[in-house]
C-alpha cells in the first residue's frame, strides 16, 4: 500500500451496480459525534471523482447530511450510503450518526457492512462509547481500521493519538494497532503549530505531499529517515507477528530482509482477518483542491486490505416457520436473501428501502417475498407478503441512479415496498426465507403525545405506524391503563427527531403531555359494603341488594371473589352478576381511578325480588357495594417497580449506586464483568426512572447502559402518594 500511482478517475468515480461480489467493499464509518465522519466521506468521494472540486455531486446536491432535518439538528441523525469507485472496486461508504440517541442507525450500518473505519478526532481522543463499540465489533470479528482526523487542531499529535488508540483498542496486543504512515509537517505557523501537509509511507518508504492539492510522490529527506526507520521496524514486527507464515518471524529475527511485497500481502490478509488494525491520518481537501490528505491511502486500504463480501460469515437463515436453511452465501446464482437495513420516506417517491443483498440477485420488476418477524413488542406485527420490486437505484445524496439488478454483496435502494420495514427479509417468492434480526437497543425514554387538533387526530395513527416502520429502535405503546399514546425513544434527540418527522413528513402536529405510569389501588384493611339498587317508579322495576366484605391479599393475587351466601338470599343465577359488577368496578378503580388489585371480595348476603331482580340490577348492586366498602376503608396507591440492570465502568459505580438510592431504589447486588465494568442490579420505582436514559448518560459520560423490566406493584410511600394526589387535584 502506498506504492501505487493513481490518476483522477473522473466520471468513472460514479458507482453503479457491481458485476461480482469480489468487486464490492462495504465499509461503515463509526465514531463519536463531531469526529469528522461525514467530512471524511465527502473527502473520499471527492478523491474518487464522484464530487467536483466544489464538493458537490456532479449532477447537483450534497453527498451527505442532505436531509433538511440534519441541517436543523446540525448533526447526522440517519444512516447514509455513499457509493464510490476506486481502481475498479465499488466502495459502499456507510456514514453513521455518532450521537448515542441514533445507535439504531449505527447498528444498521454494522449489519450492512463487512468492515469498519473508526474515525477518531485528534482534538478529542477516544471516548468510552467508542471503546464499547470497538469491543462490540471485536466480538463478531469485524475487520477494523482507525482514521485520525482534525490534525489541524492546535494540540493535535498523531503519534500520541496512535499510542492512545493502541491502549484503547489493542487490548492484550497493542502492537496490533500501528500506523501505516507518518504525517509530514509543513512550516511552523506563528502560533507554533506546524500543519500536516503530507504522509510518509512506512512500507514503501515514499513521501506523499498533498500541499499543492494533488498527491505528489517523492523520496523522504535524510533528516526524516531515523524517525521513519524506527516506526517502520515496529510496523514490520507487528505485521510479521500476525502473519500466517509461522517461519517469517524467525527468519526476520535472523537478519533476513523480508520483501515489501510479502509484507504488504501479509498486512492485507491480517487486516481482512480482523487481527491487525492499521492507523491512518486523513484531512479534507482545501478549497479548490482535488484530493484531501490521506484519502488515496485510505481508499487503497479499503480496496486492497478490507474483506470482500465473500469473506463475511453468513447470517443465520431459516424458513418463516423456523426450520434452518443452508445457503452458499454471497453467491449471485443462489436463492435470493436480502435484508432491509433502513427505511425512509421521500415526499415525491414515497417509501424507500435500503437493502443489502446477502445471496442471489435482486432484479427490477421481480416479485419477492417480504417477511418480518420478531419485533411485535415494538409495534411491528409479524408479516409475510409478496410484493413486486419497483425501480432499483443507487443513492448519492438526494440523487437516485437507476440500476437494473443488484448482486450478492452489494447494496441498493428499492422504492415503494409498501409492507417492508427495517429488519425485514426479502427472498424469492417461491422460496421464502427469514434472516435472524440484529440486536437493537431497547427504547427506554417515554414520550407521551396527543394530537394537536381534530385533523391531526385523524392522521396520527397512520403517521405513527410509518414512523415505527422506519425505526425499530422506537416502540409505540397504546397504554390501556392511562389511555395515553406513548412513543418510547432512546433519548431526547431521538424524541425530537420523531416529533419533527411526524410534523414535516406526515403532516401531523402533536402535543407532548406528562407521561403517567400505571398505578393501582388496594385496600389497606378489611371493610364491609352494602349495595342497594332499588327502583320501583313506573314500568318494569329494578331490585337488587347485596352485602360484601373486602380484605387485602398479598401482592400478585389479583381479585378473588368468594360466595358465602346461605339460604338463597341471592338467587344462584345472580351471584355471577354480582361478581361481574364487582370486577367491572375494580377495573375502573374505587378512589383515584386506578384499577383495584390484590383483594378478596366475599358476598355474604343480599335480597332479591321475584319480578324486578335482574342480571343488570345485581351488577349495579355489586359495583355500589364495592364503592361503599372503599369509602369506609383506607385505600393504598400501588406504584410499579422495575428490576433495573446497569452496566457501568468501574470508575462510575459509586456515582450510579448513589443516584439509584436517591431514586428510592434498592440495590440488590453487583457483579464484576469483563472490560473493567460492573453490573449493578436494583429495584427502582418506575416513576423515578422515566428520564433515566438521559440521566445515566450524563452520570457516566455516555459509557453506561441499562435495561429494565416490570417486577411488581407495591405500596407507594404516604408522602409520595399525597404529593401525587395534590398534583392531580391541581391539574383538575
C-alpha positions as CSV (number, residue, x, y, z in Angstrom):
1,X,0.0,0.0,0.0
2,X,1.2,3.5,-0.8
3,X,3.5,2.5,-3.7
4,X,1.0,2.8,-6.5
5,X,0.4,5.8,-8.8
6,X,-3.2,7.0,-9.1
7,X,-4.9,9.2,-11.6
8,X,-8.2,11.1,-11.3
9,X,-11.0,8.7,-12.2
10,X,-13.3,11.5,-13.2
11,X,-16.8,10.2,-14.1
12,X,-15.6,6.7,-13.5
13,X,-15.9,7.6,-9.8
14,X,-19.6,7.2,-10.2
15,X,-20.5,3.8,-8.7
16,X,-23.2,1.7,-10.3
17,X,-24.2,-1.9,-9.8
18,X,-21.2,-4.2,-9.3
19,X,-20.8,-7.2,-11.6
20,X,-19.3,-9.6,-9.0
21,X,-19.0,-9.8,-5.2
22,X,-15.2,-9.5,-5.3
23,X,-15.6,-6.0,-6.8
24,X,-17.5,-4.7,-3.8
25,X,-16.4,-3.3,-0.4
26,X,-18.9,-2.4,2.2
27,X,-17.4,-0.1,4.9
28,X,-19.2,1.6,7.8
29,X,-17.7,4.7,9.4
30,X,-18.2,4.9,13.1
31,X,-17.1,7.3,15.9
32,X,-18.3,9.8,18.3
33,X,-20.3,12.8,17.3
34,X,-18.0,15.6,15.8
35,X,-15.2,13.2,14.9
36,X,-15.5,14.1,11.3
37,X,-17.1,11.0,9.7
38,X,-19.3,12.9,7.2
39,X,-16.5,15.2,6.2
40,X,-14.3,12.2,5.6
41,X,-16.9,10.5,3.4
42,X,-17.1,13.7,1.3
43,X,-13.3,13.9,1.1
44,X,-13.2,10.2,-0.1
45,X,-15.9,10.9,-2.6
46,X,-14.0,13.9,-3.9
47,X,-10.8,11.9,-4.3
48,X,-12.7,9.1,-6.1
49,X,-14.1,11.6,-8.6
50,X,-17.7,11.4,-7.5
51,X,-17.7,15.0,-6.4
52,X,-16.4,18.1,-8.2
53,X,-13.9,20.4,-6.6
54,X,-16.7,22.5,-5.0
55,X,-17.7,19.4,-3.0
56,X,-20.9,18.9,-5.0
57,X,-22.4,15.9,-6.7
58,X,-21.6,16.1,-10.4
59,X,-25.4,16.4,-11.1
60,X,-26.1,18.7,-8.2
61,X,-26.7,18.4,-4.4
62,X,-24.6,17.5,-1.4
63,X,-23.3,14.0,-0.9
64,X,-24.3,13.5,2.8
65,X,-26.3,15.2,5.5
66,X,-28.5,16.4,2.7
67,X,-31.7,16.0,4.7
68,X,-33.3,19.2,6.0
69,X,-33.7,17.7,9.4
70,X,-30.0,17.1,9.6
71,X,-29.4,20.7,8.8
72,X,-31.7,21.8,11.6
73,X,-30.2,19.3,14.0
74,X,-26.7,20.3,12.8
75,X,-25.6,16.6,13.1
76,X,-26.2,13.3,11.3
77,X,-29.3,11.6,12.5
78,X,-29.6,8.8,10.0
79,X,-27.6,6.2,8.1
80,X,-26.3,7.4,4.7
81,X,-24.9,5.4,1.8
82,X,-22.3,7.0,-0.4
83,X,-21.0,4.6,-3.2
84,X,-17.8,5.5,-4.9
85,X,-15.5,3.6,-7.3
86,X,-11.7,3.2,-6.9
87,X,-9.4,1.0,-9.0
88,X,-12.4,-0.9,-10.4
89,X,-13.8,-1.6,-7.0
90,X,-17.2,-0.3,-5.9
91,X,-16.9,1.0,-2.3
92,X,-20.1,1.5,-0.4
93,X,-19.4,4.0,2.3
94,X,-21.9,3.9,5.1
95,X,-21.9,7.1,7.2
96,X,-23.5,6.7,10.6
97,X,-24.6,9.2,13.3
98,X,-22.2,9.5,16.2
99,X,-24.7,10.6,18.8
100,X,-25.9,7.9,21.2
101,X,-29.6,8.5,20.5
102,X,-29.2,7.2,17.0
103,X,-27.4,4.0,17.8
104,X,-30.1,2.1,15.8
105,X,-28.8,3.7,12.6
106,X,-25.3,2.7,13.7
107,X,-26.4,-0.9,14.2
108,X,-28.0,-1.0,10.8
109,X,-24.7,0.2,9.3
110,X,-22.8,-2.5,11.1
111,X,-25.3,-5.1,9.7
112,X,-24.8,-3.9,6.2
113,X,-21.0,-3.6,6.3
114,X,-18.2,-6.0,6.1
115,X,-15.5,-3.8,7.8
116,X,-15.5,-0.7,9.9
117,X,-13.5,2.6,9.9
118,X,-13.2,4.0,13.4
119,X,-12.9,7.8,13.0
120,X,-11.1,9.4,15.9
121,X,-10.5,13.1,16.4
122,X,-7.0,14.2,17.3
123,X,-8.6,17.1,19.3
124,X,-11.0,14.9,21.4
125,X,-9.3,11.5,21.7
126,X,-11.2,8.2,22.3
127,X,-14.3,8.3,24.4
128,X,-15.9,5.4,26.4
129,X,-18.7,4.8,23.9
130,X,-16.2,4.3,21.1
131,X,-14.3,1.8,23.2
132,X,-17.5,-0.1,23.8
133,X,-18.3,-0.1,20.1
134,X,-14.8,-1.4,19.3
135,X,-15.5,-4.3,21.7
136,X,-18.8,-5.0,20.0
137,X,-17.1,-5.2,16.6
138,X,-14.3,-7.4,18.1
139,X,-16.9,-9.8,19.5
140,X,-18.1,-10.6,15.9
141,X,-14.7,-10.4,14.4
142,X,-15.3,-7.4,12.1
143,X,-12.2,-6.1,10.5
144,X,-11.3,-2.5,11.6
145,X,-9.0,0.3,10.8
146,X,-8.6,3.7,12.6
147,X,-8.5,7.1,10.9
148,X,-7.2,10.1,12.9
149,X,-8.9,13.4,11.9
150,X,-8.7,17.0,13.0
151,X,-4.9,17.1,12.6
152,X,-5.2,20.8,12.1
153,X,-6.2,21.3,15.8
154,X,-3.7,23.3,17.8
155,X,-2.6,20.4,20.1
156,X,-3.1,17.6,17.6
157,X,-0.4,15.0,17.8
158,X,-0.7,12.0,15.5
159,X,2.0,9.9,17.3
160,X,0.3,10.5,20.7
161,X,-3.1,9.6,19.2
162,X,-1.6,6.4,17.9
163,X,-0.5,5.5,21.4
164,X,-3.9,6.3,22.8
165,X,-5.6,4.1,20.2
166,X,-3.2,1.3,20.9
167,X,-4.1,1.5,24.6
168,X,-7.8,1.8,24.0
169,X,-8.2,-0.7,21.2
170,X,-5.2,-3.0,21.4
171,X,-6.3,-5.0,24.5
172,X,-3.7,-7.7,25.2
173,X,-2.0,-7.0,21.9
174,X,-1.3,-3.2,21.5
175,X,1.3,-4.0,18.7
176,X,-1.7,-4.9,16.5
177,X,-2.6,-1.2,16.4
178,X,0.1,0.6,14.5
179,X,0.4,3.4,11.9
180,X,1.0,2.7,8.2
181,X,2.1,6.3,7.5
182,X,3.6,9.1,9.5
183,X,2.5,12.7,9.0
184,X,4.8,15.2,7.3
185,X,4.6,18.7,8.8
186,X,4.9,21.9,6.9
187,X,6.4,25.2,8.0
188,X,5.6,26.3,11.5
189,X,2.9,28.9,11.8
190,X,3.2,32.0,14.1
191,X,1.2,30.2,16.8
192,X,3.7,27.4,16.9
193,X,1.6,24.9,15.1
194,X,3.0,23.1,12.1
195,X,0.2,21.9,9.7
196,X,0.3,18.4,8.3
197,X,1.0,18.6,4.6
198,X,1.9,15.1,3.6
199,X,2.5,11.5,4.7
200,X,5.5,9.2,4.7
201,X,4.7,5.5,3.8
202,X,6.4,3.2,6.3
203,X,6.5,0.1,4.0
204,X,7.1,1.9,0.7
205,X,9.5,4.5,2.2
206,X,7.9,7.0,-0.1
207,X,6.8,10.6,0.7
208,X,3.3,11.7,-0.5
209,X,3.0,15.5,-0.4
210,X,-0.6,17.0,-0.5
211,X,0.5,20.6,-0.1
212,X,-0.5,21.5,-3.7
213,X,-3.9,19.9,-3.5
214,X,-2.6,17.0,-5.6
215,X,-0.8,13.9,-4.3
216,X,2.9,14.2,-5.3
217,X,5.2,11.3,-4.7
218,X,8.9,11.8,-3.8
219,X,11.7,10.4,-1.7
220,X,12.0,11.3,2.0
221,X,14.8,13.6,3.2
222,X,17.8,12.3,5.1
223,X,16.5,14.1,8.3
224,X,13.3,12.1,8.2
225,X,14.9,8.6,7.8
226,X,15.7,7.9,11.6
227,X,12.1,8.6,12.6
228,X,10.8,6.6,9.6
229,X,13.1,3.6,10.2
230,X,12.1,3.3,13.8
231,X,8.4,3.3,13.1
232,X,8.9,1.0,10.1
233,X,10.7,-1.6,12.2
234,X,7.8,-1.6,14.7
235,X,5.2,-2.0,11.9
236,X,7.1,-4.8,10.2
237,X,7.3,-6.7,13.5
238,X,3.6,-6.1,14.1
239,X,2.7,-7.4,10.6
240,X,5.0,-10.5,10.9
241,X,3.6,-11.4,14.3
242,X,0.1,-11.7,12.8
243,X,1.4,-13.5,9.6
244,X,0.0,-16.9,8.7
245,X,3.6,-17.8,7.8
246,X,4.9,-19.0,11.2
247,X,8.5,-19.1,9.9
248,X,8.6,-15.5,8.9
249,X,9.3,-14.0,12.3
250,X,12.2,-16.5,12.9
251,X,13.7,-15.5,9.5
252,X,13.2,-11.8,10.2
253,X,14.9,-12.0,13.6
254,X,17.7,-14.0,12.0
255,X,18.5,-11.0,9.8
256,X,16.7,-11.9,6.6
257,X,15.3,-8.9,4.7
258,X,11.6,-9.5,4.1
259,X,10.4,-8.4,0.7
260,X,8.0,-5.4,0.8
261,X,5.5,-7.2,-1.5
262,X,5.4,-10.1,1.1
263,X,4.8,-7.6,3.9
264,X,2.0,-5.8,2.0
265,X,0.3,-9.1,1.3
266,X,0.6,-10.2,4.9
267,X,-0.7,-6.8,6.1
268,X,-3.7,-7.1,3.8
269,X,-4.5,-10.6,5.0
270,X,-4.2,-9.6,8.6
271,X,-6.5,-6.6,8.2
272,X,-9.1,-8.7,6.3
273,X,-9.0,-11.3,9.1
274,X,-9.5,-8.7,11.8
275,X,-6.3,-9.3,13.7
276,X,-4.3,-6.2,12.7
277,X,-5.7,-2.7,12.9
278,X,-3.8,0.0,11.0
279,X,-3.9,3.6,11.9
280,X,-4.1,6.3,9.2
281,X,-4.5,10.0,9.0
282,X,-6.9,12.0,6.9
283,X,-8.0,15.5,6.3
284,X,-10.4,17.2,3.8
285,X,-9.1,18.9,0.7
286,X,-8.5,22.6,0.8
287,X,-10.9,24.8,-1.2
288,X,-10.3,24.1,-4.9
289,X,-8.1,21.1,-4.3
290,X,-8.9,17.7,-5.7
291,X,-7.5,15.4,-3.0
292,X,-7.6,15.5,0.7
293,X,-4.7,14.4,2.8
294,X,-4.6,10.6,3.3
295,X,-7.7,9.9,1.2
296,X,-5.8,8.0,-1.5
297,X,-4.0,5.9,1.1
298,X,-7.4,5.2,2.8
299,X,-9.0,4.1,-0.5
300,X,-6.1,1.8,-1.1
301,X,-6.5,0.2,2.3
302,X,-10.3,-0.2,1.7
303,X,-10.0,-1.8,-1.7
304,X,-6.9,-3.9,-1.1
305,X,-7.0,-4.7,2.6
306,X,-10.7,-4.8,3.6
307,X,-12.5,-8.1,3.0
308,X,-14.9,-8.8,0.1
309,X,-18.5,-9.8,0.9
310,X,-17.4,-13.4,0.1
311,X,-15.3,-13.4,3.3
312,X,-18.2,-12.4,5.6
313,X,-19.7,-15.1,7.9
314,X,-23.2,-15.9,6.8
315,X,-26.1,-14.7,9.0
316,X,-28.4,-17.4,10.2
317,X,-31.2,-18.1,7.7
318,X,-34.4,-20.1,8.3
319,X,-37.7,-20.7,6.7
320,X,-40.5,-18.5,8.1
321,X,-41.6,-21.4,10.4
322,X,-38.1,-21.6,11.9
323,X,-36.5,-24.6,10.0
324,X,-32.8,-23.9,9.4
325,X,-31.7,-23.4,5.8
326,X,-28.2,-23.8,4.4
327,X,-27.2,-21.5,1.6
328,X,-24.0,-20.6,-0.3
329,X,-24.0,-17.0,0.9
330,X,-22.9,-14.3,-1.4
331,X,-23.5,-16.4,-4.5
332,X,-25.3,-14.4,-7.2
333,X,-26.8,-17.6,-8.6
334,X,-28.1,-18.8,-5.2
335,X,-31.6,-18.3,-3.9
336,X,-32.3,-14.7,-3.1
337,X,-31.8,-13.5,0.5
338,X,-31.7,-9.7,1.2
339,X,-32.4,-7.5,4.2
340,X,-33.9,-4.1,4.6
341,X,-31.3,-2.2,6.7
342,X,-33.0,1.2,6.5
343,X,-36.4,2.6,5.7
344,X,-37.1,6.2,4.8
345,X,-39.8,8.3,3.2
346,X,-39.4,10.7,0.3
347,X,-42.2,13.3,-0.3
348,X,-42.1,12.5,-4.1
349,X,-41.1,8.8,-4.3
350,X,-42.7,7.5,-1.1
351,X,-41.2,4.7,1.0
352,X,-37.6,3.9,0.1
353,X,-35.9,0.7,1.4
354,X,-32.1,0.4,1.6
355,X,-31.3,-3.3,1.0
356,X,-28.2,-5.4,1.5
357,X,-28.3,-8.5,-0.8
358,X,-26.6,-11.4,1.0
359,X,-27.3,-14.1,-1.6
360,X,-28.8,-14.3,-5.1
361,X,-29.5,-11.4,-7.4
362,X,-32.3,-8.8,-6.9
363,X,-33.8,-7.5,-10.2
364,X,-36.2,-4.7,-11.0
365,X,-39.9,-5.8,-11.6
366,X,-39.2,-9.0,-9.7
367,X,-41.9,-10.4,-7.3
368,X,-40.4,-11.2,-4.0
369,X,-41.5,-12.4,-0.5
370,X,-41.3,-9.9,2.3
371,X,-41.0,-11.4,5.8
372,X,-40.9,-9.6,9.1
373,X,-40.8,-11.4,12.4
374,X,-39.6,-10.8,16.0
375,X,-40.5,-7.2,16.6
376,X,-44.1,-7.5,17.7
377,X,-43.2,-6.0,21.1
378,X,-42.2,-2.7,19.4
379,X,-45.4,-2.2,17.4
380,X,-44.3,-4.3,14.3
381,X,-46.7,-7.0,13.5
382,X,-45.3,-10.2,12.1
383,X,-46.0,-10.3,8.3
384,X,-45.4,-12.5,5.3
385,X,-46.4,-10.9,2.0
386,X,-45.5,-11.0,-1.7
387,X,-44.6,-7.6,-3.3
388,X,-43.3,-6.5,-6.6
389,X,-39.9,-4.8,-6.8
390,X,-40.2,-1.4,-8.5
391,X,-37.2,0.7,-9.5
392,X,-33.8,-0.2,-8.2
393,X,-31.3,2.6,-7.7
394,X,-28.0,3.5,-6.1
395,X,-28.3,6.6,-3.9
396,X,-25.9,9.5,-3.9
397,X,-27.1,12.5,-1.8
398,X,-30.6,13.4,-3.0
399,X,-30.0,11.6,-6.3
400,X,-31.1,8.1,-7.1
401,X,-29.2,6.5,-10.0
402,X,-31.2,3.6,-11.7
403,X,-29.7,0.1,-11.9
404,X,-31.2,-3.0,-13.4
405,X,-30.1,-5.5,-10.8
406,X,-28.1,-5.9,-7.5
407,X,-25.9,-8.9,-6.9
408,X,-25.0,-10.7,-3.7
409,X,-22.8,-8.5,-1.6
410,X,-24.0,-5.1,-2.9
411,X,-26.4,-2.5,-1.6
412,X,-29.2,-0.6,-3.4
413,X,-32.5,1.2,-2.8
414,X,-35.9,-0.1,-3.7
415,X,-38.9,2.2,-4.0
416,X,-42.5,1.7,-2.9
417,X,-42.3,-1.6,-1.0
418,X,-45.4,-0.8,0.9
419,X,-45.1,-3.5,3.6
420,X,-41.3,-3.7,4.0
421,X,-40.0,-2.4,7.3
422,X,-36.4,-2.1,8.7
423,X,-35.1,-5.5,9.5
424,X,-37.4,-7.4,7.1
425,X,-36.0,-10.2,4.9
426,X,-36.5,-10.1,1.1
427,X,-36.4,-13.5,-0.5
428,X,-37.6,-15.4,-3.6
429,X,-41.4,-15.7,-3.9
430,X,-41.2,-19.5,-4.4
431,X,-38.5,-19.9,-1.7
432,X,-39.4,-17.6,1.3
433,X,-36.7,-17.3,3.9
434,X,-36.0,-15.3,7.1
435,X,-32.8,-13.8,8.5
436,X,-32.3,-13.5,12.2
437,X,-32.7,-9.8,13.2
438,X,-29.8,-7.9,14.5
439,X,-29.6,-6.7,18.1
440,X,-31.3,-3.4,18.8
441,X,-31.2,-1.4,22.0
442,X,-34.4,-1.1,23.9
443,X,-36.0,2.4,23.9
444,X,-36.3,3.5,27.5
445,X,-37.4,7.1,27.4
446,X,-41.2,7.6,27.2
447,X,-42.7,10.4,25.2
448,X,-46.5,10.8,25.8
449,X,-48.2,12.6,22.9
450,X,-51.7,13.6,21.8
451,X,-53.0,15.1,18.6
452,X,-52.9,18.9,18.5
453,X,-56.3,19.1,16.7
454,X,-59.0,17.0,15.2
455,X,-57.4,16.9,11.7
456,X,-54.2,15.7,13.4
457,X,-56.1,13.1,15.3
458,X,-57.3,11.6,12.0
459,X,-53.8,11.3,10.7
460,X,-52.0,10.3,13.9
461,X,-52.3,6.5,13.8
462,X,-51.0,6.3,10.2
463,X,-48.1,8.7,10.9
464,X,-47.1,6.7,14.0
465,X,-47.3,3.4,12.1
466,X,-44.9,4.8,9.4
467,X,-42.6,6.2,12.0
468,X,-42.1,2.9,13.8
469,X,-41.8,1.0,10.5
470,X,-38.8,3.2,9.7
471,X,-37.1,2.9,13.1
472,X,-37.1,-0.4,15.0
473,X,-35.4,1.4,18.0
474,X,-38.7,3.2,18.6
475,X,-41.6,1.5,20.3
476,X,-45.3,2.5,20.1
477,X,-47.5,1.9,23.1
478,X,-51.2,2.4,23.5
479,X,-51.4,2.3,27.3
480,X,-54.7,0.8,28.3
481,X,-54.5,1.9,31.9
482,X,-53.5,5.6,31.4
483,X,-55.1,5.9,27.9
484,X,-52.0,7.6,26.6
485,X,-50.2,7.2,23.3
486,X,-46.5,6.7,24.2
487,X,-43.5,6.7,21.9
488,X,-40.6,5.0,23.6
489,X,-37.3,6.6,22.4
490,X,-33.6,6.3,23.0
491,X,-33.1,9.8,24.2
492,X,-34.2,13.4,23.9
493,X,-32.6,14.0,20.5
494,X,-34.3,10.8,19.2
495,X,-37.6,12.1,20.5
496,X,-37.1,15.5,18.9
497,X,-36.4,13.8,15.5
498,X,-39.5,11.7,15.9
499,X,-41.7,14.7,16.5
500,X,-40.1,16.6,13.6
501,X,-40.7,13.7,11.3
502,X,-44.3,13.5,12.3
503,X,-44.7,17.1,11.5
504,X,-42.7,17.5,8.4
505,X,-43.0,14.1,6.7
506,X,-46.5,13.1,7.7
507,X,-48.2,16.4,8.4
508,X,-49.2,15.5,12.0
509,X,-48.8,18.1,14.7
510,X,-48.8,16.6,18.2
511,X,-48.5,18.0,21.8
512,X,-46.2,16.4,24.4
513,X,-48.0,15.7,27.7
514,X,-46.7,14.5,31.0
515,X,-46.2,10.7,31.0
516,X,-48.2,8.8,33.6
517,X,-47.2,5.4,35.0
518,X,-49.8,2.7,35.5
519,X,-50.8,3.0,39.2
520,X,-53.0,0.6,41.1
521,X,-55.2,0.7,44.2
522,X,-55.8,-1.8,47.0
523,X,-57.5,-1.9,50.4
524,X,-55.4,-1.2,53.5
525,X,-57.6,-3.3,55.7
526,X,-61.0,-5.1,56.0
527,X,-64.1,-3.2,55.1
528,X,-67.8,-4.0,54.5
529,X,-70.1,-2.6,51.9
530,X,-73.8,-2.8,51.1
531,X,-75.0,-2.2,47.5
532,X,-78.7,-1.3,47.2
533,X,-80.2,-0.8,43.7
534,X,-83.9,-0.4,44.0
535,X,-86.1,1.5,41.5
536,X,-89.9,1.0,41.5
537,X,-91.2,4.1,39.7
538,X,-93.1,3.2,36.6
539,X,-92.7,0.3,34.3
540,X,-90.5,-2.7,35.0
541,X,-88.7,-2.1,38.3
542,X,-85.1,-2.9,39.4
543,X,-84.3,-4.6,42.6
544,X,-81.0,-6.0,43.9
545,X,-79.3,-5.8,47.3
546,X,-76.0,-7.4,48.2
547,X,-73.7,-7.2,51.2
548,X,-70.0,-7.8,50.8
549,X,-66.8,-7.9,52.8
550,X,-63.4,-6.8,51.3
551,X,-60.0,-7.7,52.6
552,X,-56.4,-7.2,51.2
553,X,-54.4,-10.0,49.8
554,X,-50.6,-10.5,49.1
555,X,-49.2,-8.8,46.1
556,X,-49.9,-10.5,42.8
557,X,-53.1,-12.1,44.0
558,X,-55.4,-10.1,41.7
559,X,-59.2,-10.1,42.5
560,X,-60.6,-13.1,44.3
561,X,-64.4,-13.5,44.6
562,X,-65.9,-15.8,47.2
563,X,-69.6,-16.7,47.6
564,X,-70.8,-17.3,51.2
565,X,-74.5,-16.7,50.7
566,X,-76.8,-19.1,52.6
567,X,-80.4,-19.8,52.3
568,X,-80.8,-18.4,48.8
569,X,-80.8,-14.8,49.9
570,X,-79.2,-14.0,46.5
571,X,-80.5,-16.5,43.9
572,X,-77.8,-18.7,42.3
573,X,-78.3,-17.2,38.8
574,X,-77.5,-13.7,40.1
575,X,-74.3,-14.5,42.0
576,X,-72.1,-14.3,38.8
577,X,-73.8,-10.9,38.1
578,X,-72.6,-9.6,41.5
579,X,-69.1,-10.8,40.7
580,X,-69.2,-9.2,37.2
581,X,-70.3,-5.9,38.7
582,X,-67.5,-6.1,41.4
583,X,-64.9,-6.8,38.8
584,X,-66.1,-4.1,36.5
585,X,-65.9,-1.5,39.3
586,X,-62.5,-2.8,40.3
587,X,-61.2,-2.2,36.8
588,X,-62.4,1.4,37.0
589,X,-60.9,2.0,40.5
590,X,-62.5,3.0,43.7
591,X,-60.6,6.0,44.8
592,X,-58.4,7.8,42.3
593,X,-59.5,6.0,39.1
594,X,-56.7,3.3,39.1
595,X,-57.5,-0.4,38.8
596,X,-58.1,-2.2,42.1
597,X,-56.0,-5.3,42.7
598,X,-55.0,-7.8,45.4
599,X,-58.2,-8.1,47.4
600,X,-60.7,-10.8,48.3
601,X,-64.4,-9.8,47.9
602,X,-66.8,-12.1,49.8
603,X,-70.5,-12.0,49.1
604,X,-72.2,-12.6,52.4
605,X,-75.9,-11.7,52.0
606,X,-78.5,-10.0,49.9
607,X,-82.1,-9.7,48.8
608,X,-83.9,-10.3,45.5
609,X,-87.4,-9.6,44.1
610,X,-89.3,-12.3,42.2
611,X,-90.2,-10.0,39.4
612,X,-87.9,-6.9,39.4
613,X,-84.5,-8.5,40.1
614,X,-82.2,-9.0,37.0
615,X,-78.7,-9.5,35.9
616,X,-78.2,-5.8,35.3
617,X,-79.6,-4.9,38.7
618,X,-77.2,-7.2,40.6
619,X,-74.3,-6.0,38.5
620,X,-75.1,-2.4,39.6
621,X,-75.5,-3.5,43.2
622,X,-72.2,-5.3,43.2
623,X,-70.4,-2.2,42.0
624,X,-72.2,0.0,44.5
625,X,-71.2,-2.4,47.4
626,X,-67.5,-2.2,46.4
627,X,-67.6,1.6,46.3
628,X,-69.3,1.8,49.7
629,X,-66.6,-0.5,51.2
630,X,-63.9,1.6,49.7
631,X,-65.4,4.7,51.3
632,X,-65.1,3.1,54.7
633,X,-61.5,1.8,54.2
634,X,-58.0,3.2,53.8
635,X,-57.1,2.8,50.1
636,X,-53.4,2.5,49.3
637,X,-51.9,3.6,46.0
638,X,-49.6,1.0,44.4
639,X,-46.8,2.0,42.0
640,X,-44.9,-0.2,39.5
641,X,-41.4,-1.2,40.5
642,X,-38.9,-2.2,37.8
643,X,-35.9,-4.5,38.0
644,X,-33.0,-2.5,36.7
645,X,-29.6,-3.8,35.5
646,X,-26.9,-1.1,34.9
647,X,-23.7,-2.0,33.2
648,X,-21.2,0.8,34.0
649,X,-17.5,1.4,34.1
650,X,-15.8,0.8,37.5
651,X,-15.0,4.5,37.8
652,X,-18.7,5.4,37.9
653,X,-20.1,2.6,40.1
654,X,-20.2,4.7,43.3
655,X,-21.9,7.6,41.5
656,X,-24.5,5.3,39.9
657,X,-25.3,3.5,43.1
658,X,-25.7,6.7,45.0
659,X,-28.0,8.0,42.3
660,X,-30.2,4.9,42.4
661,X,-30.6,5.2,46.1
662,X,-31.7,8.8,45.7
663,X,-34.4,7.5,43.4
664,X,-35.9,5.3,46.2
665,X,-34.1,2.4,44.6
666,X,-32.9,-0.7,46.4
667,X,-29.6,-2.1,45.2
668,X,-29.7,-5.9,45.1
669,X,-26.1,-6.6,44.3
670,X,-23.2,-6.0,41.9
671,X,-21.2,-8.3,39.7
672,X,-17.8,-7.7,38.1
673,X,-17.7,-8.2,34.3
674,X,-15.0,-8.0,31.6
675,X,-13.5,-4.8,30.4
676,X,-13.4,-3.0,33.7
677,X,-17.2,-2.8,34.1
678,X,-19.6,-3.7,36.8
679,X,-23.2,-4.9,36.5
680,X,-25.5,-3.3,39.2
681,X,-28.8,-4.9,39.9
682,X,-31.5,-2.9,41.7
683,X,-35.2,-2.4,42.1
684,X,-36.5,1.1,41.5
685,X,-40.0,2.6,41.3
686,X,-40.8,3.3,37.6
687,X,-41.8,6.9,38.5
688,X,-38.2,7.6,39.4
689,X,-36.6,6.3,36.2
690,X,-38.7,7.9,33.5
691,X,-35.7,10.0,32.4
692,X,-33.0,7.6,33.5
693,X,-31.9,7.0,29.9
694,X,-30.9,10.7,29.8
695,X,-29.6,11.0,33.3
696,X,-27.5,7.8,33.2
697,X,-25.8,9.0,30.1
698,X,-24.9,12.2,31.9
699,X,-23.7,10.4,35.0
700,X,-21.4,8.0,33.1
701,X,-20.4,10.3,30.3
702,X,-22.1,8.0,27.8
703,X,-20.3,4.8,28.9
704,X,-23.1,3.0,30.8
705,X,-26.3,1.3,29.6
706,X,-29.2,-0.2,31.4
707,X,-32.3,-2.4,30.9
708,X,-35.4,-2.7,32.9
709,X,-38.4,-5.0,33.2
710,X,-41.6,-4.8,35.3
711,X,-41.3,-6.6,38.6
712,X,-44.5,-5.8,40.6
713,X,-46.7,-3.2,42.1
714,X,-46.0,-2.2,45.7
715,X,-47.4,0.4,48.1
716,X,-46.3,4.0,47.4
717,X,-44.9,5.9,50.4
718,X,-47.5,8.1,52.0
719,X,-45.8,11.4,51.3
720,X,-45.3,10.5,47.6
721,X,-49.0,9.4,47.3
722,X,-50.1,12.7,48.9
723,X,-48.0,14.7,46.6
724,X,-49.4,12.9,43.6
725,X,-53.0,13.4,44.8
726,X,-52.3,17.2,45.2
727,X,-50.9,17.3,41.7
728,X,-54.0,15.6,40.3
729,X,-56.3,18.0,42.2
730,X,-54.3,20.9,40.9
731,X,-54.5,19.6,37.3
732,X,-58.2,19.1,37.5
